[in-house]
């Protein structure tokens, strides 16, 4: 790790080294990163933890996480929704879970500039994206999954489709670096972006009580500018608990560190760093006394920590939020709307 990154890390209240070390300690020899010690693994959260590892300087460990995914990818380009000790647990094939590898691989490249790694992972990324695009509706949204019986579930999730939009952006960025042409991906991204901005009726409304449905269209860059600002303002009081963090669900007194950190990423992506830092500071002391890792969440006003597990992906996204705020790594602008506008890939 270079001296400049080390200096910046010392200026941040979050102990990045400590959190990254926790992730490395919980990673299995295979490269798999479970939710917690003895817990399950899902590919999306596994990648979130891998990105935290990479920011923290654990480059080889991060790479092994992606190589594990490459090794277990299914023939249709998907992954199962969850595993435990490397064995399938939930055999649902989720489009969002399957495409997030593009975000992780591009993030790894931004930090390492390792083009050989992109070449190594290209076929894996391609297969994952093709799987999701094959489940895109004519109106742009992407159906969320195939069941274990290989039946398409014709339900679209706003959070999931927003995340897939980010995955399409990153996969196209990888394609550009490798001089690969993917016009079908461009078309899929344009259609999906239109649905996310102007076709909210296409998505399952029962999930609107979840805060991710609120800010994921902004986090992904599908919604930007004045539309993004209005969206954040519109539901702020519904989800934000001043001085504490962001509710996971609007009608439950439960603040989660991951959703709070992801909102920080969304605010930073918009360029609202002042508010992003305020929100990040709300959770700065929500850590376990024994090792400094972050709680998963807590209830209020009684302040009961729940669950008590030390969650890898929660600590991974805390690292990512700190990176977006304090510019710790070359991947700090991964979600920045300005970054993507300047890249001419949006």
Wavefront OBJ file of the C-alpha trace (Angstrom):
o trace
v 0.000 0.000 0.000
v 1.453 3.389 -0.923
v 2.274 6.091 1.623
v -0.449 8.461 0.408
v -3.185 5.867 0.977
v -1.695 5.029 4.374
v -1.706 8.719 5.355
v -5.312 9.179 4.294
v -6.390 6.118 6.237
v -4.901 7.582 9.388
v -7.140 10.635 8.957
v -10.346 8.570 8.829
v -12.184 7.661 12.017
v -12.930 4.194 10.635
v -10.126 1.682 11.178
v -9.914 0.340 7.623
v -7.018 -1.985 8.426
v -8.959 -3.583 11.260
v -12.115 -4.102 9.197
v -10.244 -5.513 6.207
v -8.349 -7.874 8.505
v -11.687 -9.158 9.820
v -12.809 -9.926 6.277
v -9.549 -11.690 5.493
v -9.812 -13.740 8.667
v -13.312 -14.959 7.822
v -12.479 -15.804 4.197
v -12.220 -19.549 3.574
v -9.211 -21.169 1.902
v -11.365 -21.635 -1.213
v -11.828 -17.853 -1.490
v -15.446 -17.942 -0.307
v -16.482 -15.172 2.103
v -19.503 -16.162 4.225
v -21.833 -13.692 5.907
v -20.300 -14.523 9.270
v -18.330 -17.275 10.926
v -20.197 -20.507 10.194
v -22.800 -18.653 8.143
v -24.036 -18.850 4.593
v -22.563 -17.133 1.551
v -24.450 -15.335 -1.179
v -22.530 -14.144 -4.250
v -23.670 -10.489 -4.034
v -22.574 -9.981 -0.444
v -19.455 -12.068 -1.056
v -18.494 -9.492 -3.704
v -19.257 -6.580 -1.357
v -16.788 -8.105 1.104
v -14.247 -8.686 -1.683
v -14.383 -4.995 -2.588
v -13.727 -4.119 1.041
v -10.719 -6.433 1.012
v -9.331 -4.764 -2.093
v -9.659 -1.250 -0.676
v -7.989 -2.478 2.500
v -4.954 -3.712 0.563
v -5.798 -7.423 0.546
v -5.428 -7.684 -3.221
v -4.698 -11.407 -3.444
v -7.552 -12.261 -1.098
v -9.902 -10.160 -3.197
v -8.742 -11.866 -6.342
v -9.285 -15.304 -4.791
v -12.866 -14.296 -3.992
v -13.561 -13.720 -7.688
v -11.724 -16.858 -8.715
v -13.993 -18.830 -6.372
v -17.019 -17.418 -8.166
v -15.509 -18.235 -11.540
v -14.971 -21.827 -10.445
v -18.574 -22.398 -9.320
v -20.461 -20.437 -12.016
v -23.361 -22.415 -13.455
v -23.607 -23.269 -17.143
v -26.201 -20.573 -17.855
v -23.960 -17.864 -16.366
v -25.780 -17.587 -13.053
v -25.004 -18.550 -9.482
v -27.264 -20.003 -6.866
v -28.706 -17.484 -4.422
v -26.737 -18.899 -1.493
v -24.219 -21.509 -0.430
v -22.888 -22.895 2.823
v -19.386 -24.292 2.991
v -19.296 -24.223 -0.798
v -22.457 -26.316 -1.204
v -25.697 -24.929 -2.692
v -28.215 -23.828 -0.083
v -30.857 -21.901 -2.086
v -30.932 -22.977 -5.750
v -32.818 -19.895 -6.929
v -30.898 -18.210 -9.771
v -31.135 -14.489 -9.031
v -30.306 -12.025 -11.823
v -29.009 -9.314 -9.500
v -26.909 -11.727 -7.450
v -25.445 -13.111 -10.661
v -24.511 -9.844 -12.362
v -22.838 -8.047 -9.454
v -19.575 -9.743 -10.350
v -19.129 -7.105 -13.085
v -19.076 -4.377 -10.423
v -16.584 -6.273 -8.310
v -14.260 -7.108 -11.184
v -14.245 -3.514 -12.458
v -13.656 -2.246 -8.918
v -10.677 -4.606 -8.605
v -9.306 -3.269 -11.894
v -9.668 0.375 -10.827
v -7.437 -0.347 -7.843
v -4.923 -2.739 -9.410
v -4.967 -1.751 -13.129
v -4.509 -5.486 -13.731
v -5.705 -6.025 -17.292
v -4.721 -9.698 -17.155
v -7.278 -10.136 -14.397
v -9.973 -8.610 -16.629
v -9.040 -11.039 -19.394
v -9.180 -13.923 -16.929
v -12.659 -12.924 -15.726
v -14.109 -11.773 -19.056
v -15.915 -14.994 -19.997
v -17.362 -15.185 -16.485
v -18.657 -11.611 -16.643
v -20.053 -12.144 -20.144
v -21.976 -15.252 -19.149
v -23.411 -13.523 -16.077
v -24.614 -10.522 -18.066
v -26.131 -12.667 -20.791
v -28.069 -14.618 -18.156
v -29.651 -11.432 -16.792
v -30.367 -9.914 -20.193
v -32.158 -13.117 -21.193
v -34.655 -12.319 -18.422
v -35.302 -8.720 -19.486
v -38.915 -7.803 -20.147
v -39.898 -5.960 -23.350
v -40.556 -2.879 -21.201
v -36.988 -2.837 -19.845
v -37.212 -4.175 -16.314
v -35.380 -7.425 -15.519
v -37.203 -10.320 -13.920
v -35.633 -11.165 -10.620
v -34.963 -14.915 -10.866
v -35.417 -18.429 -12.090
v -36.761 -20.811 -9.480
v -34.938 -24.014 -8.488
v -37.270 -25.703 -11.003
v -35.924 -23.318 -13.695
v -39.215 -21.438 -13.985
v -38.959 -17.685 -14.622
v -40.475 -15.556 -11.874
v -41.981 -12.645 -13.782
v -41.564 -10.188 -10.945
v -39.197 -7.237 -11.205
v -37.572 -5.695 -8.156
v -36.594 -2.034 -8.158
v -33.513 -2.565 -5.995
v -32.378 -5.597 -7.981
v -32.881 -3.981 -11.373
v -31.079 -0.840 -10.174
v -28.109 -2.947 -9.119
v -28.145 -4.722 -12.486
v -28.023 -1.296 -14.142
v -24.777 -0.637 -12.267
v -23.512 -4.055 -13.330
v -24.269 -3.253 -16.970
v -22.310 -0.007 -16.670
v -19.316 -1.818 -15.222
v -19.463 -4.680 -17.718
v -19.491 -2.167 -20.571
v -16.518 -0.371 -19.003
v -14.638 -3.675 -18.924
v -15.622 -4.333 -22.536
v -14.239 -0.946 -23.559
v -10.899 -1.656 -21.855
v -10.663 -5.025 -23.613
v -11.845 -3.543 -26.934
v -14.887 -5.806 -27.007
v -18.137 -4.677 -28.640
v -21.371 -5.416 -26.804
v -24.219 -3.509 -28.512
v -26.837 -5.794 -26.958
v -25.637 -4.751 -23.512
v -25.887 -1.089 -24.527
v -29.471 -1.644 -25.644
v -30.330 -3.535 -22.472
v -28.865 -0.769 -20.293
v -30.755 1.978 -22.142
v -34.051 0.096 -21.849
v -33.471 -0.716 -18.185
v -32.498 2.876 -17.405
v -35.714 4.131 -18.994
v -37.750 1.709 -16.870
v -35.961 2.789 -13.677
v -36.531 6.487 -14.376
v -39.986 6.507 -15.897
v -41.562 3.096 -15.335
v -41.736 2.580 -11.595
v -45.162 0.945 -12.038
v -43.309 -1.978 -13.624
v -41.722 -2.982 -10.320
v -43.077 -4.819 -7.298
v -44.519 -2.112 -5.055
v -44.562 -4.294 -1.923
v -40.816 -3.688 -1.586
v -41.204 0.107 -1.395
v -41.113 -0.087 2.399
v -37.450 -1.102 2.108
v -34.985 1.776 2.094
v -32.957 0.206 -0.716
v -35.883 0.807 -3.084
v -35.580 4.475 -2.128
v -31.927 5.111 -2.876
v -30.721 2.285 -5.160
v -31.895 3.975 -8.370
v -29.669 6.892 -7.311
v -26.776 4.716 -6.125
v -26.701 2.899 -9.457
v -26.694 6.118 -11.470
v -29.953 5.292 -13.238
v -31.444 8.394 -11.603
v -29.216 11.468 -11.467
v -29.285 15.251 -11.198
v -32.455 16.999 -10.047
v -34.468 13.778 -10.258
v -32.032 12.145 -7.819
v -32.196 15.080 -5.403
v -35.987 15.037 -5.432
v -36.058 11.283 -4.829
v -33.757 11.523 -1.810
v -35.671 14.502 -0.366
v -39.073 12.914 -0.958
v -38.514 9.908 1.317
v -35.914 11.257 3.737
v -38.242 11.396 6.733
v -39.628 7.958 5.891
v -36.272 6.210 6.314
v -33.733 8.512 7.995
v -33.549 8.531 11.794
v -31.655 11.709 12.596
v -28.498 11.087 14.563
v -28.783 7.307 14.235
v -28.887 6.093 10.643
v -31.201 4.607 8.040
v -34.030 2.201 8.669
v -33.895 -1.043 6.758
v -37.701 -1.026 6.556
v -39.824 2.108 6.952
v -42.290 0.624 9.449
v -39.760 -1.022 11.798
v -37.559 0.642 14.461
v -34.411 -1.000 13.117
v -31.402 0.905 11.794
v -28.880 -1.062 9.760
v -25.260 -0.129 9.211
v -25.198 -1.511 5.649
v -28.163 0.541 4.429
v -26.769 3.616 6.142
v -23.392 3.105 4.466
v -25.029 2.524 1.093
v -26.987 5.764 1.446
v -23.648 7.456 2.157
v -22.417 5.997 -1.144
v -25.524 7.290 -2.949
v -25.173 10.787 -1.478
v -21.475 10.870 -2.367
v -22.337 9.633 -5.863
v -24.601 12.688 -6.262
v -21.821 14.956 -5.024
v -23.520 15.735 -1.715
v -20.442 14.955 0.388
v -21.470 17.217 3.267
v -24.657 15.274 3.983
v -22.919 11.965 3.233
v -20.331 12.665 5.927
v -22.985 13.697 8.429
v -24.844 10.416 7.906
v -21.607 8.425 8.055
v -20.747 10.032 11.375
v -24.075 8.839 12.809
v -22.789 5.257 12.751
v -19.137 5.909 13.583
v -19.396 4.447 17.084
v -21.716 1.512 16.318
v -18.915 -1.025 16.790
v -18.207 -4.047 18.954
v -15.872 -3.381 21.863
v -13.760 -6.495 21.362
v -12.545 -5.953 17.801
v -13.969 -2.669 16.483
v -16.045 -4.283 13.744
v -19.434 -2.756 12.970
v -22.774 -3.981 14.201
v -25.192 -5.274 11.599
v -27.974 -3.169 13.075
v -29.746 -1.978 16.193
v -33.236 -1.210 17.385
v -34.265 2.161 18.727
v -34.929 3.762 21.115
v -33.860 0.780 23.268
v -30.535 0.396 21.378
v -30.485 -3.408 21.254
v -27.855 -4.763 18.864
v -29.533 -7.177 16.436
v -28.380 -9.506 15.105
v -25.210 -9.927 17.136
v -23.280 -11.642 14.331
v -20.254 -9.882 12.866
v -21.294 -9.541 9.234
v -18.623 -9.449 6.518
v -20.571 -7.508 3.923
v -21.645 -4.898 6.462
v -18.008 -4.175 7.245
v -17.171 -4.332 3.532
v -19.630 -1.579 2.663
v -18.478 0.560 5.599
v -15.028 0.438 3.989
v -16.538 1.376 0.625
v -18.408 4.327 2.148
v -15.221 5.565 3.801
v -13.442 5.246 0.461
v -16.090 7.305 -1.334
v -15.887 10.027 1.319
v -12.166 10.201 1.962
v -10.684 9.036 -1.364
v -8.653 6.144 0.025
v -8.261 4.150 -3.188
v -8.339 4.593 -6.980
v -11.824 3.030 -6.887
v -13.278 5.766 -4.671
v -15.380 7.176 -7.537
v -16.902 3.862 -8.613
v -20.467 5.069 -7.948
v -19.882 8.752 -8.745
v -22.341 10.105 -11.307
v -19.730 12.624 -12.453
v -17.165 9.862 -12.954
v -19.491 7.961 -15.272
v -20.542 11.083 -17.185
v -16.895 11.917 -17.851
v -16.171 8.337 -18.877
v -18.800 8.658 -21.624
v -20.111 5.219 -20.652
v -23.497 6.298 -19.282
l 1 2 3 4 5 6 7 8 9 10 11 12 13 14 15 16 17 18 19 20 21 22 23 24 25 26 27 28 29 30 31 32 33 34 35 36 37 38 39 40 41 42 43 44 45 46 47 48 49 50 51 52 53 54 55 56 57 58 59 60 61 62 63 64 65 66 67 68 69 70 71 72 73 74 75 76 77 78 79 80 81 82 83 84 85 86 87 88 89 90 91 92 93 94 95 96 97 98 99 100 101 102 103 104 105 106 107 108 109 110 111 112 113 114 115 116 117 118 119 120 121 122 123 124 125 126 127 128 129 130 131 132 133 134 135 136 137 138 139 140 141 142 143 144 145 146 147 148 149 150 151 152 153 154 155 156 157 158 159 160 161 162 163 164 165 166 167 168 169 170 171 172 173 174 175 176 177 178 179 180 181 182 183 184 185 186 187 188 189 190 191 192 193 194 195 196 197 198 199 200 201 202 203 204 205 206 207 208 209 210 211 212 213 214 215 216 217 218 219 220 221 222 223 224 225 226 227 228 229 230 231 232 233 234 235 236 237 238 239 240 241 242 243 244 245 246 247 248 249 250 251 252 253 254 255 256 257 258 259 260 261 262 263 264 265 266 267 268 269 270 271 272 273 274 275 276 277 278 279 280 281 282 283 284 285 286 287 288 289 290 291 292 293 294 295 296 297 298 299 300 301 302 303 304 305 306 307 308 309 310 311 312 313 314 315 316 317 318 319 320 321 322 323 324 325 326 327 328 329 330 331 332 333 334 335 336 337 338 339 340 341 342 343 344 345 346
